[in-house]
């Protein structure tokens, strides 16, 4: 199979990843794949970045799906490091049959993927470090006992059988135009703080761009100047956002709202982002769409309410 024929069935994310690995050179011959020794997580193409969009544009017409095929990895027989990052998009890879061919691997990280069949690892005798999803998701886990490497499994912070109960705030029509006025009186992100009249549409437009480009790690929007009343926070990392709306009910008890990500039914999979950099968040209650996350923040700034375009979980 020629490089062109293989590319027609290859995941666009893999093609971008290879391009990163070969920089400043570019892939022109299938034999060049054998020269690649490292596909590191830090170089994985960010799904919504301008670079990735530009790289994907010329090949979108003939790629059959976003998931594509990862069989091209079989040609990288000298690969030593293969690390899928925490920001690996859901469903981007589900076939790992290429693994037995990568016998020179010494570091393998599959934590953020749907990998499950440990029998594919039995011939990878050079492994020194192996990171996998939670043991509950693995089959043929007995193979791990014969590997002489350090093994880490990504065990979830929460479990379905004892997770706190919550109410669901259903979605509503989100097409109504936003008011010109601001409900929020304070916005903080990075080292910036905007109070009252300093909050303008230009400030919100810039904030939207920063969230979408993942150039802000966290933000706070408050309905009072001292951030002591109802307030909205958002933490952002690796393409994920954790919006949280905090209030106190009539009894003075704290209540918080988090978005419901319908792609995930279980809470037994942690998002890469944490609230305040400390509290784990299940992917079930985090957003992997930063444009949608930005909408949630802007809607709160203008109305002081939850964005109606997503479902919210109410914890009390």
Helices and strands as residue ranges (DSSP letters): H 3-7, H 12-22, G 30-35, E 38-39, G 41-43, H 50-57, G 71-75, E 81-83, G 99-101, E 107-109, G 118-121, E 129-133, G 135-137, G 141-146, E 150-154, G 160-162, E 167-169, E 186-189, E 192-195, G 196-198, H 201-212, E 218-222, E 231-237, E 240-248, E 254-259, E 270-275, E 279-282, G 283-285, H 290-303, E 312-315
